[in-house]
């Protein structure tokens, strides 16, 4: 089918005119200001009104279509950044409707990414939002490399770590040891919890990354099975018993769907029955969702403030209209409208954005399995580490593929002194750090 070029041009002009009449960044970007660039080397106000169309050329990825994601998509639409992709695995729950304003009652059960994209595209004709329903880990590197900027609105620490490591792994280092600017994809990371929130700018291999600040996030809460099964003390123990023990026993062939109201109602009822048996008060449906899905309390106003800061930084990164945040903004709504900015320093031995080889001293009798467990429990918080002797190239243990895991499994119970030399470097890989490895020099005491 032939396309009338003039018709397409008029259509684009009409949609842009519609966008312009609603208010745009044209005035802001073309107004003279001493903050247009960091060095002052460029003429003040060098962003001409005619260059406004460049905003539509940028390709931005929004990760997460929940409380933050809905606000971010709306702000991007109002900013004129029209080529947007959004990815989210979750489905819409009725509890989302009070703050995730792109969704309606009829959308419950639908894909957050698909419904959010459809809403924005219909409401804002100048926008082209492409949805992706699925896990961020299922997309290959070429997908992420195609974007000019990534805005993260995730509420999951592990997913934020993976995304950060993936984008950082794309940076190429030149012969002088400096990052190649053309391979840097900026990340704007936003997060909220109740009345507190943060927005930060991450320039991979230049500023600190998300992994540098991992120590500021407490490890995920675990539930001791003995306490959960025998002597529950708090409401969370009753809920954990329902989904960790009762569900697998009742439905051995069915995985608990945490996005299914039916499944979650079943867990809530079983937890409530157990709490009544042990005279424990406080089990509610909301708490059940929080324990099972590790839900962080959400406040609509906090989402609005943090998402506005995120999109503001994204616009500055893409247009050079002003100096970007350096590097971290913290919002504390419980203290009024208090906001604080500071430089989050790069961690010297960050496994993602530095090439520092870590050192570890262990007893000669320490087994490979014990070493890997230390890496999982320690500050690295690895999930499924694999190990290779850097000097000899010998594979000590590999999690995947299955045949290699089976072949290297006997090494787990062997003392490290039988597998490597004193002071030898071991290369550690983990699914948490795609495209990146951690160097570890192991010494025997």
N, C-alpha and C positions, 0 to 999 in steps of 0.2 A: 504494500500500500504506500503510495507516494505521500510525502508530508509537505505541506505548504510552508516554506521557510518563513514567509512574511507573517503567516498566521501564528507560527510558533513564536516568532519575535514579539508579535503583539501580545500574545498570551503571557510571555515572560515579562513584558513591560507592564502589563496590567497587574500581575501579581506583585511585582516590585513596587508599583505605585501604591498598591494596597498596603504593602509593608511600610512604605515611606509615610503614608498618611497616618499610620498608627504611631509614628514616632520612631526614630532610628538613631544610630550612632554617628550620623553624618556630621552633625554640629560638633559633637565631642571630638571626633577624629580630625576635623579640619580647623579647630580653634587653636590659635597660637597658645603655647604653654611652655614654661621652663622645664616641664617634666616629660617632654616628648622623647627624650633619649638620655642615656646615662652620661655620655661624654660631652654633649653639647656640640659635637662636630658637625651634626646635620642641621640644616636650617630649621628654625622653629616653625611648627605647623606644616611640615613637609607632606603630610597626608592630605592629598587633594580630594575634594568631594567626588570627583570623577573616579577615584580609586575605590569608592565604596563597594563597587561590584566585586572587588577582590574577595570580600568576605564570603561570597557565595562559592568561591573556588576552593576554599579550604575544606578539608574532609576531617570531620571530628568523630571520635568514637566515645559514646557514653556507656560506661559499664555499670549496669544496675538500673532498673526501671521502677524502683520502689519509692520511698518517701523522698529521698534526695534526687533520684533519677527523674521523677515527674517534674520537680522544680527546675532541674537543670535543663531538661528538654524545652520547657516553657521559656526559660531565660535565653536559650540559644535562638529560639524562634523570634523572640523580641529583639535580639541583637543582630539579626540578619545573617547568621551563619546557617546556611540552608542545607548543606550536604552533611547529614548526620546519620550515623549508624548507632543502634542501641542493642545491647545484648543482655539477656537475663534468662535465668533458668526457671524462675518461680512462676507460679500461677496466682491469679488474683483470689484473695480470701475476703470474706465479707468484713473482716476486721480492718482491712486496708482502706476502706472507703471514707473514713473520717478525715484522712489527711492526704491520701494519694488521689488527687483531684482529677486525674485523667481517666479514672475508672468509674463505672456506674453499676447499679445493682445487676443489670443484665449481663455484665462482663464477668461476674464471679465464676471462677473455674477456668477462665481463659488465660492465655499467655500474657504476662505483663508487658513484654517487649512488643508483641504484635498489637495489643489493644492501645498502648501508649502511642505507638507510631501511627496507627490509623487515626486516632483522635487529633494528633498534631497536624497530620497531613490534610485532614478534612477542614480543620479550623483555620489553618494557616496555609493558604494555597501556594505561597512562595517556598514552602519547606518540602524537602524530600528526605523523609526519615525512613531508613531501611531497618527492619527488625530482624533480630537473630534470637530464636528461642533455643537455648541450650547452654551447656557449660562453657565457660571461657577457655577451659583447658582443651576443648575439642577443636578449637580453631588453630590453624598452623601459623607459622611465623610470617608467611606472606600476607596473611590477613591483617595482622597488627602493623606490619611495616608500611601498609598502604595509607596510614593516617598521618595527618599533620600534628594532631594533638589528641591525647587520651584524657578524658575526665572520668575519674573513678567515684562512684557513689555507692560503693559496696558496704555491707554491714558485717562482713565476714573477714576476720583477720587472715586466715589461711589463703583465701582468694586474693586478698590485697597483696600478700607476700608473693604469690605466684605471678600476678600481673606485673608487679614491680620488677621481679627478677627477669621476666620475659622481655620487657621493654629495655631494661638495662643491658641485656645480653646482645642487643642489636648494635651497640656502639662499637665502632672500629677504632683502633688505636693506630696513629701514624708512626712513622719511623722515629720521630722525636719523643714518642711516648705520650702524645697529647690526643685527646678524643677528636675524631673527625666530626665537625659540626653537622655535616650533611647526613650523618647517621643517627643523630640525636632526635628522639621523639619526646617532647615534653609531656610530663604527667602532672595533672592537677588532681590531688587526692583530697576528698572531703569525707568527713565522718561526724556523726552526731550521737549523743547519748543523753537523753533527757533534755535538760536545759543547757548542756555543754556541747560544744562543737569545735571543729578545727578544719582549716583549709591550708594546704601546703603546695608549694611548687617544687617539683622534682625535675632537675635537668640531669639525666643519667650520666654518671661518671664525672659530673662537674659539682653538683651540690650533693648533700646527703640524700640517701634514698629511704624508702619506707623501712627497709631492713635495718638501717642504722638506728631506728627508733623502736625496735621491737621490744627492748627492755621496758618501755613505758606501758606496754600492754601485758597484763597478768596472764599467765597460762590459763587455758580453758579449764573450767572446774570439772573435776572427775568425781565419780561416785563409787566408794569402796563397796564391792559386791557383798561382802560379808555383812556390812551395816545395812545395806539396802534390802538384803534378803531376810535377815534375822531380826534386827532391832532398829527399825526406822525411827528417827528422832525428829525430823523436820519434814514439812510438806514435800520438799524436793525429793526426799528419799522415797516417798510413796509414789510419786510420779515416775521416778527412775525405775522402780520395781515394775510398774505397769508396762513401760515400753521396752525395758531391757530384758525382762524375764517372762512376764505374762504374755506379751504379744508373740514372741517366737514360739512359745509353748502352744498357744491357741491357734496361731497361723504359721506353721513351720515353712510353708511354701510361698508365703506372701511377705514382701518387704513393706514395712510401715511407710505409708505415704504421708509425710509431714505436711503436705499441702492439701490433703483431703480432709474436709470437715468431718466426714463420717469416721475416718480412722482416728482423728484427734479426739472426737467425742467419745469413742470407745476407750481410749487411753485415760481420758479425764474421769469417766465413770468408774473404771477399775481403780484408779488412784484414789478417788473419793471413798470408795468402799474400804480400801485398805487404811486410809486415814481415820475413818470412823472406828475401825476395829482396834486401832492403837490410840484412840482419843487424841489425834493430832488435828489441829484446826489450821485452816489457811489454804487448803487445796481449792483452786479455782480454775476455770477453763483458760483464763488469760495466763495464769502461772504455768499451766500445763504446756501451753504453746511456747512460753518463754524457756522452760527447761528443755523440752524436746528439740526446739529449733534454735535454742540459744539466742532468743530474740532480745535485742537491745531496746530499752524504752525509747519511744519516738514522740517528739513534740513538733507540731506543724510549723510553729514560728521559728524554731531552731533550724529545721530543714530549709526554710525560706532564706534565712540569713546566710547559712553556710553555702547553699547552692548559688546564691547571688555572688558571694566572694569567689567561688570556683569559676563561674562563667566570666566574671570580671577579669580574673587572671588569665583565662584562656584567650579572651579577646586581646589582652595586652601582649601575650606571647605571640599571637598570630599577626598582629598589626604593628607591633612596636610603638603603639600609641602612647605608652607610658612605661615607666620602670615597673618591673614585676616584683611581686612579693619576695622578700629575702628573709627567710624561706617559709616561715610558719606563722599562721594566724590562729590564735586561740580565743574562743568566745565562751564566756561564762555568764549565761543568762540568769542564773540564780543570784548573781551579784549586781543585777541591773542590766545595763547594756555594755558591760565591760568587755573590751577586746584588747588583746595584747599580741604584738608581733615580735618575733625574735629569730635569730639565725640558729637553726638546728644543725649543729656541727656534724661533719662526716665522722663516722666511727672508723678508727684506724685499721681495725681488723675486720671490717664488714665483709662477709663472704660474697656479697653481690657486687658492690661498686669499688672494691679494692682487690689487689692481687696479693695481699699479705698472706704468707704461709704461717699458719698457727702452730704453736708448740704445745705438746702434751707429754707429761711424764707419768708413766704407769709402772706397776710391778711387772717383772718378767713373766710372772704366772698369769697375768691378765689375759683372758681369752679375747679372740676377735669379737665374739658376741657381746662381751662386756664392754669393749671399746665402742661398738656401734650403739649400745644402749646408753652409754655416757653422752654420745652425740645427740641422741634423741631427748634425753632428759636435761641436758645442759643448755647454755645460752643460745646454741644454734637451733634448737627445737626442730630437729630433722624428723621426717616422717618414715621414710623407707630408705635408709642410706645403703649405698653400695661402696665397695672399697677396692682399689687397685694399687699395687706397689709401684710408685712412680719410677724408681730406678730400673728395676728388672722388667716392669710392664706386666708382672704376674697379676692375674685377676684373683683377688682374695675372696671376695664374695659379691655376687651380682643378684639383685632382686628379680630382674627380668632379663631375657625370656625364661619361661619355666625350666627348659632343659639346662640352661646355664645356672639357674638357681639350684637345681638338683645336683649339678656337678660340683658346685662350690660350697654346698651346705656343710660337708664334713669339716671345712676350715673354721666354722663358727666355734667349735669346742676346742680348737687348738690354741695353745699359748702364743701370743704375738711373737715371742722370742724365736719360735720355730718358723715363723712366716716371713719376718722382715729383720733387717739389721738394726742395731741401735742407732737412733737418729735418722733413720730412713724416712723419706717423705711418702706419705700415703695420700692418694687422690680420692677424695670423697665426692660422690655424686648423689643427688636426691631429686625426686620429682618436684620438690618445692622450688628448686633452682634450675629450671630448664635452660640448657645452653651454658651453664656455669658449673664449675667444679671448685671444691675447697681443698687447698693444700694443707696437710697436717703432718708435721715432723714429730715422730713418736720416739721418746727417749725412755730407757729403762732405768729405774732407780736401784 
